[in-house]
Amino acid sequence: IVITNFSYKPSELAYQSIRTCNKDSIRTDTMTYSNQNLCDSLIIINYFYTPIELTYLSKDITCYGYMDGALEISKLVNAQAPLQLILDHKVYSTQLKWNNLDKGLHTLYLIDNDGCFSDSVVLDIKEPAPIKIDIGKDLLLNKSEQIIFSEKSNIHFTSYHWNPSGLFDCATCEFAKGSISQDTTIYLMVEDENGCIASDTLNIRINKEYNYYVPNVFSPNGDNLNDRFYIYGSDNLNIQWIRIFDRWGALVFNKSNPMINHSLDGWDGTFNGEPLNPGVFTYVFSISNADGTPQIIYGDITISR
């Protein structure tokens, strides 16, 4: 007699969860298999959606013309290392921060070790407008002057630097007084609260031309018309002295530092208070322009009454 004992074992039931980063792959699969004893087992597989979550911080360009736009990935969720990060079509493996972005659109996405793609991030890096400053138009001076220079845009800056610094009473002030005695170029560089820099230049030229006129005849007859002999000219000229001689070489008029274009500093046709007879006299004077270079000028002047 053969006695066989059979025992009952229920089918096995197992659950399995599989991550997917593809929304189209979300599903539940059921699998059945039999072992060598012809016992069935049931496996239920759930495919659940776990997208890569990417959090980032960005910074616009600080100053016009700079390339310091920034992007930093601050948090990654559901991304399996190692990673490929693709920024503007360039692949990075470990870098999570970029500090040299130029203005415009930038695209970032990543691929993880499971082949999952993150959503693309498109960011627009902004660039501020350039700072424009104005210290005035170029100048032509007739003589040495002290000038107060200032920036005229009505924007207050955190720092000012006037150059050449030796010309100014305060080369780091908003308003700077400069003593100008020769041709020069003034530079101003400013900086705002963001560290952005702007500059402007102003060219200054000293008028070195000798623009003057010396009459060759005058009529000191008391009619207030052409009664005095004096020198006409531009304001950049200075007369150091003038002397007038008669035909025998005697000095009849001598004056130091007469003002140009000033009739009262001229000669009234007298000598020792007495009117001189009509005739031809010789003059000589020293005249200089704004840079102090003197010229000695000779000529004749005729008294006509």
Secondary structure, DSSP 8 states (H G I E B T S, - for coil): -----------EEEEEEEEES-GGG-EEEEEEEE-TT--EEEEEEEEEE---EEEEEEE--SSTT---EEEEEEEEES--SS-EEEETTEEESS--EEEEE-SEEEEEEEE-TT--B---EEEEE-------------EEESS-EEEEEE--S----SEEEEESGGGBS-TTSSEEEEEE-S-EEEEEEEE-TT--EEEEEEEEEE-----EE--SEE--SSSSSS-SB--EE-TT-EEEEEEEE-TT--EEEEEES--TT-GGGSB-SEETTEE--SEEEEEEEEEE-TT--EEEEEEEEEE--
